[in-house]
């Protein structure tokens, strides 16, 4: 709006001033008014009525060159036309590309400086130097302002480019994260399915190698007993096979989640084990739970429960104790199970996994360490035994 209206308003005001000043000089006034009409028609024909041309460098360069030339003639004739130079600055700043803009700015600044130094006498060196100084101040100042404007545009464009690049990067990151989430879910699903398949295959092999074969043998022996005089031998063999199959079945199920944990928390399951063990062996057991009980992984709970059972089995078989203390401690990042007795003690360095046919200390340590936990055994002949099993709260295996 300013570029299409303000220059005409300025030109009309300056034309009115010219008429008021030169009303008694018809010849000079006529020339000035013709020049004003030419600059108005030039602006109207190339700029105002041609909006598509405003984005084209060559037509705008021709327009500004003609505008500056006519303005220079007017200023040389009448210095008050220097008030039209702001329109020249606006046109040049907005319409010309960098660095051609500097040429247009410099030309308009020379005209403005000439108009400002019109009253300075130019008949001597001092006057010429003063005029040159005024023009130089205008040229340097306006060109510097143009450079600052260009630098601001460059910095603004760089910031905008950086924002666009960051936005694009964020969009790509969000897309990648979404894809990763989908892939992660797929991998989890595949892992669960693979785990289920592996477990089913393991159980199938166990059943085939133990129960199925054992039952087949039992059926064979019983069928043979039906037609044999010495049937007791076949029945005895069938009973032996049944016992072996039962042992194998128990061994196969041993790796599954312990039954006490199916419907109870870890502390409740250990309390039940302690209660039944104490009633069976007639040994006083003191159970203590510290900290706030929290849910752990099934593997971690099973490991601690098995450790408690194995420790109590060893106490019953070897310790000859009169008192036992069991402590379940919930800490910030781990859970510890401590079993202490006042029995005869032993030398831990001589313990083997074959003791009592159970886990043994070696097997117990392997199960705990598989969960990144630790198993510590403190004992000395004649001074009782203390076993401490500690697992991380996550219970994650390495």
RODO-2510 file (C-alpha; in nm, 4 decimals, decimal comma):
residues 398
     n   res          X          Y          Z
     1     x     0,0000     0,0000     0,0000
     2     x     0,2831     0,2410     0,0862
     3     x     0,4679     0,1707    -0,2409
     4     x     0,1561     0,2200    -0,4536
     5     x     0,0109     0,5334    -0,2873
     6     x     0,2720     0,7287    -0,0864
     7     x     0,5011     0,8148    -0,3831
     8     x     0,2076     0,9724    -0,5685
     9     x     0,1067     1,1703    -0,2602
    10     x     0,4641     1,2987    -0,2155
    11     x     0,4881     1,3859    -0,5849
    12     x     0,1567     1,5706    -0,5781
    13     x     0,2620     1,7707    -0,2690
    14     x     0,5972     1,8609    -0,4256
    15     x     0,4231     1,9618    -0,7489
    16     x     0,1961     2,1920    -0,5475
    17     x     0,5004     2,3434    -0,3748
    18     x     0,6629     2,3971    -0,7155
    19     x     0,3527     2,5747    -0,8462
    20     x     0,3477     2,7978    -0,5402
    21     x     0,7142     2,8877    -0,5763
    22     x     0,7361     2,9210    -0,9557
    23     x     0,3968     3,0632    -1,0412
    24     x     0,5716     3,3658    -1,1871
    25     x     0,8077     3,1459    -1,3983
    26     x     0,5752     2,9744    -1,6437
    27     x     0,8494     2,8277    -1,8605
    28     x     1,0428     2,6616    -1,5756
    29     x     0,7185     2,5597    -1,4031
    30     x     0,5998     2,3883    -1,7200
    31     x     0,9210     2,1843    -1,7435
    32     x     0,8940     2,0811    -1,3783
    33     x     0,5330     1,9756    -1,4122
    34     x     0,6125     1,7771    -1,7279
    35     x     0,8907     1,5981    -1,5372
    36     x     0,6498     1,5275    -1,2489
    37     x     0,3977     1,3861    -1,4968
    38     x     0,6655     1,1705    -1,6592
    39     x     0,7803     1,0198    -1,3300
    40     x     0,4171     0,9571    -1,2305
    41     x     0,3371     0,7895    -1,5640
    42     x     0,6601     0,5881    -1,5493
    43     x     0,5708     0,4595    -1,2035
    44     x     0,2104     0,3942    -1,3000
    45     x     0,2896     0,2102    -1,6222
    46     x     0,5726    -0,0147    -1,5061
    47     x     0,5069    -0,0642    -1,1347
    48     x     0,1532     0,0179    -1,0217
    49     x    -0,0345    -0,1415    -1,3120
    50     x     0,2021    -0,4378    -1,3482
    51     x     0,1917    -0,6406    -1,0226
    52     x     0,3410    -0,9563    -1,1871
    53     x     0,6506    -0,7560    -1,2856
    54     x     0,7280    -0,6712    -0,9225
    55     x     0,8809    -1,0165    -0,8662
    56     x     1,0978    -0,9982    -1,1812
    57     x     1,4452    -0,8516    -1,1416
    58     x     1,4976    -0,7081    -1,4923
    59     x     1,1718    -0,5059    -1,5237
    60     x     1,2195    -0,3669    -1,1715
    61     x     1,5814    -0,2729    -1,2415
    62     x     1,4658    -0,0782    -1,5524
    63     x     1,1876     0,0861    -1,3527
    64     x     1,4174     0,2020    -1,0721
    65     x     1,6822     0,3249    -1,3186
    66     x     1,4232     0,5424    -1,4956
    67     x     1,2781     0,6612    -1,1649
    68     x     1,6210     0,7613    -1,0297
    69     x     1,7145     0,9392    -1,3540
    70     x     1,3974     1,1507    -1,3596
    71     x     1,4338     1,2174    -0,9853
    72     x     1,7922     1,3347    -1,0395
    73     x     1,6801     1,5826    -1,3051
    74     x     1,4090     1,7171    -1,0751
    75     x     1,6485     1,7544    -0,7784
    76     x     1,9080     1,9321    -0,9924
    77     x     1,6424     2,1775    -1,1035
    78     x     1,4636     2,2162    -0,7694
    79     x     1,6249     2,0862    -0,4420
    80     x     1,2927     2,0398    -0,2631
    81     x     1,2288     1,7343    -0,4820
    82     x     1,4854     1,5643    -0,2532
    83     x     1,1840     1,4878    -0,0320
    84     x     1,0904     1,2284    -0,2974
    85     x     1,4099     1,0276    -0,2337
    86     x     1,2430     0,8152     0,0439
    87     x     1,0229     0,6657    -0,2288
    88     x     1,3403     0,5789    -0,4213
    89     x     1,4873     0,4138    -0,1129
    90     x     1,1704     0,2090    -0,0582
    91     x     1,1614     0,0931    -0,4199
    92     x     1,5298    -0,0008    -0,4169
    93     x     1,5253    -0,1794    -0,0804
    94     x     1,2229    -0,3911    -0,1667
    95     x     1,2460    -0,4533    -0,5416
    96     x     1,6150    -0,5032    -0,6203
    97     x     1,8070    -0,8230    -0,5346
    98     x     2,1330    -0,8226    -0,3413
    99     x     2,3974    -0,6919    -0,4283
   100     x     2,2384    -0,4878    -0,7130
   101     x     2,0454    -0,3204    -0,4350
   102     x     2,3627    -0,1381    -0,3275
   103     x     2,3905     0,0324    -0,6687
   104     x     2,0363     0,1649    -0,6492
   105     x     2,0779     0,2710    -0,2854
   106     x     2,4025     0,4509    -0,3678
   107     x     2,2452     0,6356    -0,6610
   108     x     1,9465     0,7543    -0,4559
   109     x     2,1827     0,8551    -0,1701
   110     x     2,3865     1,0713    -0,4109
   111     x     2,0674     1,2487    -0,5156
   112     x     1,9631     1,2965    -0,1520
   113     x     2,3090     1,4281    -0,0604
   114     x     2,3046     1,6698    -0,3525
   115     x     1,9645     1,8030    -0,2450
   116     x     2,0838     1,8457     0,1163
   117     x     2,3985     2,0331     0,0052
   118     x     2,2177     2,2538    -0,2445
   119     x     2,2833     2,5713    -0,0449
   120     x     2,6560     2,4990    -0,0068
   121     x     2,8574     2,7149    -0,2476
   122     x     3,0363     2,5023    -0,5028
   123     x     3,2614     2,7715    -0,6450
   124     x     3,5603     2,6832    -0,4210
   125     x     3,7406     2,3769    -0,2940
   126     x     3,5924     2,4016     0,0555
   127     x     3,2406     2,4076    -0,0810
   128     x     3,3060     2,1117    -0,3084
   129     x     3,4560     1,9176    -0,0160
   130     x     3,1526     1,9995     0,1979
   131     x     2,9154     1,8828    -0,0765
   132     x     3,1183     1,5651    -0,1234
   133     x     3,1129     1,5019     0,2517
   134     x     2,7334     1,5326     0,2663
   135     x     2,6947     1,2969    -0,0296
   136     x     2,9473     1,0520     0,1211
   137     x     2,7637     1,0472     0,4540
   138     x     2,4399     0,9652     0,2745
   139     x     2,5938     0,6956     0,0559
   140     x     2,7874     0,5274     0,3376
   141     x     2,4995     0,5446     0,5831
   142     x     2,2371     0,4104     0,3476
   143     x     2,4615     0,1377     0,2054
   144     x     2,5466     0,0294     0,5608
   145     x     2,1763     0,0214     0,6442
   146     x     2,1202    -0,1896     0,3330
   147     x     2,3979    -0,4290     0,4417
   148     x     2,2467    -0,4589     0,7892
   149     x     1,9089    -0,5346     0,6372
   150     x     2,0599    -0,7983     0,4116
   151     x     2,2496    -0,9530     0,7009
   152     x     1,9282    -0,9638     0,9045
   153     x     1,7527    -1,1408     0,6167
   154     x     2,0356    -1,3940     0,5889
   155     x     2,0338    -1,4623     0,9630
   156     x     1,6556    -1,4887     0,9626
   157     x     1,6691    -1,7326     0,6706
   158     x     1,9375    -1,9362     0,8464
   159     x     1,7252    -1,9506     1,1598
   160     x     1,4245    -2,0517     0,9542
   161     x     1,6290    -2,3173     0,7751
   162     x     1,7526    -2,4455     1,1109
   163     x     1,3970    -2,4561     1,2447
   164     x     1,2774    -2,6367     0,9315
   165     x     1,5653    -2,8835     0,9544
   166     x     1,4957    -2,9410     1,3232
   167     x     1,1265    -2,9885     1,2539
   168     x     1,2038    -3,2363     0,9780
   169     x     1,4514    -3,4168     1,2036
   170     x     1,1935    -3,4343     1,4839
   171     x     0,9362    -3,5712     1,2417
   172     x     1,1810    -3,8334     1,1200
   173     x     1,2732    -3,9152     1,4797
   174     x     0,9080    -3,9540     1,5755
   175     x     0,8533    -4,1741     1,2716
   176     x     1,1612    -4,3811     1,3594
   177     x     1,0509    -4,4137     1,7209
   178     x     0,7066    -4,5239     1,6087
   179     x     0,8616    -4,7805     1,3749
   180     x     1,0958    -4,8966     1,6514
   181     x     0,8029    -4,9327     1,8889
   182     x     0,6195    -5,1476     1,6339
   183     x     0,9326    -5,3553     1,5701
   184     x     0,9926    -5,3883     1,9441
   185     x     0,6387    -5,5118     1,9959
   186     x     0,6814    -5,7563     1,7087
   187     x     1,0087    -5,8827     1,8542
   188     x     0,8489    -5,9264     2,1945
   189     x     0,5610    -6,1148     2,0388
   190     x     0,7991    -6,3349     1,8416
   191     x     1,0130    -6,3917     2,1507
   192     x     0,7087    -6,4920     2,3557
   193     x     0,5894    -6,7223     2,0793
   194     x     0,9385    -6,8697     2,0412
   195     x     0,9598    -6,9213     2,4176
   196     x     0,6221    -7,0922     2,4229
   197     x     0,7215    -7,3161     2,1318
   198     x     1,0548    -7,4017     2,2928
   199     x     0,8880    -7,4836     2,6232
   200     x     0,6275    -7,6968     2,4515
   201     x     0,8997    -7,8820     2,2622
   202     x     1,0972    -7,9316     2,5827
   203     x     0,7957    -8,0650     2,7662
   204     x     0,7111    -8,2882     2,4690
   205     x     1,0614    -8,4340     2,4729
   206     x     1,0472    -8,4803     2,8490
   207     x     0,7114    -8,6572     2,8310
   208     x     0,8238    -8,8755     2,5415
   209     x     1,1535    -8,9698     2,7028
   210     x     1,0110    -9,0321     3,0497
   211     x     0,6380    -9,0740     3,0985
   212     x     0,5511    -9,2192     2,7562
   213     x     0,8351    -9,4680     2,7580
   214     x     0,7735    -9,5574     3,1216
   215     x     0,4026    -9,6131     3,0666
   216     x     0,4760    -9,8224     2,7591
   217     x     0,7095   -10,0396     2,9626
   218     x     0,4544   -10,0748     3,2420
   219     x     0,1837   -10,1807     2,9951
   220     x     0,4204   -10,4323     2,8382
   221     x     0,5115   -10,5861     3,1749
   222     x     0,1493   -10,6068     3,2889
   223     x     0,0458   -10,7703     2,9629
   224     x     0,3266   -11,0221     3,0023
   225     x     0,2159   -11,0941     3,3606
   226     x    -0,1309   -11,1947     3,2399
   227     x     0,0094   -11,4985     3,0595
   228     x     0,3025   -11,5921     3,2843
   229     x     0,3180   -11,8194     3,5859
   230     x     0,5868   -11,6019     3,7426
   231     x     0,3685   -11,2928     3,7246
   232     x     0,5135   -11,1381     4,0403
   233     x     0,8429   -11,0722     3,8621
   234     x     0,6646   -10,8749     3,5881
   235     x     0,4529   -10,6844     3,8369
   236     x     0,7639   -10,5983     4,0397
   237     x     0,9331   -10,4718     3,7252
   238     x     0,6238   -10,2642     3,6386
   239     x     0,6259   -10,1113     3,9877
   240     x     0,9920   -10,0223     3,9448
   241     x     0,9186    -9,8598     3,6112
   242     x     0,6303    -9,6647     3,7677
   243     x     0,8560    -9,5325     4,0420
   244     x     1,1211    -9,4334     3,7904
   245     x     0,8582    -9,2559     3,5777
   246     x     0,7298    -9,0729     3,8825
   247     x     1,0820    -8,9586     3,9662
   248     x     1,1347    -8,8394     3,6105
   249     x     0,7993    -8,6577     3,6100
   250     x     0,8933    -8,4749     3,9270
   251     x     1,2263    -8,3823     3,7774
   252     x     1,0598    -8,2481     3,4620
   253     x     0,8124    -8,0367     3,6562
   254     x     1,0859    -7,9148     3,8893
   255     x     1,1804    -7,6300     3,6530
   256     x     0,8269    -7,4880     3,6543
   257     x     0,7003    -7,2247     3,8977
   258     x     0,6718    -7,3772     4,2463
   259     x     0,3170    -7,4579     4,3501
   260     x     0,3280    -7,2425     4,6678
   261     x     0,3818    -6,9340     4,4511
   262     x     0,0805    -7,0012     4,2314
   263     x    -0,1622    -6,8463     4,4785
   264     x     0,0583    -6,6669     4,7343
   265     x     0,3249    -6,3978     4,7580
   266     x     0,6881    -6,4839     4,8158
   267     x     0,6751    -6,3958     5,1854
   268     x     0,3550    -6,5992     5,2308
   269     x     0,5018    -6,8972     5,0440
   270     x     0,8195    -6,8908     5,2555
   271     x     0,6095    -6,8578     5,5708
   272     x     0,4119    -7,1685     5,4679
   273     x     0,7330    -7,3619     5,3950
   274     x     0,8779    -7,2587     5,7319
   275     x     0,5609    -7,3516     5,9189
   276     x     0,5353    -7,6973     5,7640
   277     x     0,9076    -7,7637     5,8035
   278     x     0,9011    -7,6617     6,1712
   279     x     0,5989    -7,8840     6,2414
   280     x     0,7591    -8,1788     6,0602
   281     x     1,0973    -8,1625     6,2323
   282     x     1,0014    -8,0143     6,5679
   283     x     1,2579    -7,7348     6,5384
   284     x     1,1712    -7,3802     6,6358
   285     x     1,1956    -7,1393     6,3379
   286     x     1,1707    -6,7609     6,3665
   287     x     1,0632    -6,5917     6,0411
   288     x     1,1247    -6,2176     5,9958
   289     x     1,0305    -5,9995     5,6985
   290     x     1,1821    -5,6510     5,6701
   291     x     1,1134    -5,3721     5,4223
   292     x     0,8091    -5,3300     5,2022
   293     x     0,7174    -5,6496     5,0116
   294     x     0,7093    -5,5887     4,6362
   295     x     0,6291    -5,7995     4,3340
   296     x     0,9320    -5,9627     4,1703
   297     x     0,9756    -6,1683     3,8558
   298     x     0,8621    -6,5326     3,8807
   299     x     1,2224    -6,6476     3,8294
   300     x     1,3501    -6,4396     4,1211
   301     x     1,0708    -6,5516     4,3549
   302     x     1,1171    -6,9167     4,2550
   303     x     1,4923    -6,8941     4,3147
   304     x     1,4517    -6,7485     4,6641
   305     x     1,1815    -6,9983     4,7558
   306     x     1,3947    -7,2897     4,6338
   307     x     1,6907    -7,1504     4,8257
   308     x     1,4813    -7,1411     5,1435
   309     x     1,3626    -7,4985     5,0895
   310     x     1,7136    -7,6297     5,0173
   311     x     1,8627    -7,4479     5,3147
   312     x     1,5991    -7,5936     5,5489
   313     x     1,6486    -7,9440     5,4017
   314     x     2,0210    -7,9181     5,4731
   315     x     1,9514    -7,7987     5,8280
   316     x     1,7255    -8,0964     5,8913
   317     x     1,9715    -8,3478     5,7466
   318     x     2,3071    -8,2182     5,8622
   319     x     2,2921    -7,9306     6,1115
   320     x     2,1471    -8,0999     6,4238
   321     x     2,0156    -7,7543     6,5130
   322     x     1,7722    -7,6546     6,7841
   323     x     1,6857    -7,3097     6,6478
   324     x     1,6635    -7,1628     6,2988
   325     x     1,6163    -6,8037     6,1878
   326     x     1,4840    -6,7088     5,8433
   327     x     1,4879    -6,3434     5,7315
   328     x     1,3414    -6,2066     5,4077
   329     x     1,4682    -5,8526     5,3465
   330     x     1,3192    -5,6210     5,0809
   331     x     1,5710    -5,3464     4,9968
   332     x     1,5691    -5,0682     4,7381
   333     x     1,7093    -5,2667     4,4466
   334     x     1,7432    -5,6220     4,5755
   335     x     1,5880    -5,8836     4,7996
   336     x     1,7876    -6,1008     5,0387
   337     x     1,7016    -6,4318     5,2050
   338     x     1,9032    -6,5322     5,5124
   339     x     1,8802    -6,8737     5,6818
   340     x     2,0774    -6,9191     6,0070
   341     x     2,0983    -7,2157     6,2420
   342     x     2,2801    -7,3022     6,5661
   343     x     2,3854    -7,6471     6,4468
   344     x     2,7176    -7,8241     6,4198
   345     x     2,8313    -7,6254     6,1156
   346     x     3,0652    -7,7471     5,8411
   347     x     3,3510    -7,6436     5,6174
   348     x     3,1934    -7,4690     5,3122
   349     x     3,4985    -7,5396     5,0971
   350     x     3,4301    -7,9127     5,1207
   351     x     3,0593    -7,8961     5,0333
   352     x     2,9469    -8,0655     4,7104
   353     x     2,6333    -8,0595     4,5045
   354     x     2,5659    -8,4261     4,5815
   355     x     2,4639    -8,3620     4,9385
   356     x     2,1215    -8,5043     5,0217
   357     x     2,0422    -8,5552     4,6538
   358     x     1,9041    -8,2008     4,6300
   359     x     2,0335    -7,8823     4,4824
   360     x     2,3385    -7,8675     4,7053
   361     x     2,5227    -7,5444     4,7667
   362     x     2,6820    -7,5468     4,4207
   363     x     2,3490    -7,5823     4,2409
   364     x     2,1925    -7,3230     4,4690
   365     x     2,4727    -7,0785     4,3842
   366     x     2,4274    -7,1409     4,0117
   367     x     2,0567    -7,0601     4,0251
   368     x     2,1172    -6,7387     4,2198
   369     x     2,4049    -6,6198     4,0032
   370     x     2,2021    -6,6877     3,6891
   371     x     1,9861    -6,3939     3,8017
   372     x     2,2903    -6,1702     3,8640
   373     x     2,2542    -6,2433     4,2351
   374     x     2,4986    -6,3633     4,4990
   375     x     2,5062    -6,6552     4,7400
   376     x     2,7181    -6,6353     5,0530
   377     x     2,7768    -6,9211     5,2978
   378     x     2,9255    -6,8602     5,6411
   379     x     2,9897    -7,1664     5,8558
   380     x     3,2437    -7,3197     6,0850
   381     x     3,2382    -7,6575     6,2552
   382     x     3,0662    -7,6187     6,5931
   383     x     2,9331    -7,2658     6,5272
   384     x     2,6292    -7,3112     6,3057
   385     x     2,5669    -7,2007     5,9473
   386     x     2,4383    -6,8846     5,7777
   387     x     2,3299    -6,8847     5,4125
   388     x     2,2432    -6,5576     5,2380
   389     x     2,0912    -6,5476     4,8883
   390     x     2,0497    -6,2045     4,7263
   391     x     1,8901    -6,1298     4,3875
   392     x     1,8169    -5,7979     4,2133
   393     x     1,4640    -5,6707     4,2330
   394     x     1,4350    -5,7113     3,8548
   395     x     1,5565    -6,0670     3,8734
   396     x     1,6856    -6,0358     3,5179
   397     x     1,9281    -6,2916     3,3985
   398     x     2,2556    -6,1922     3,2384
***
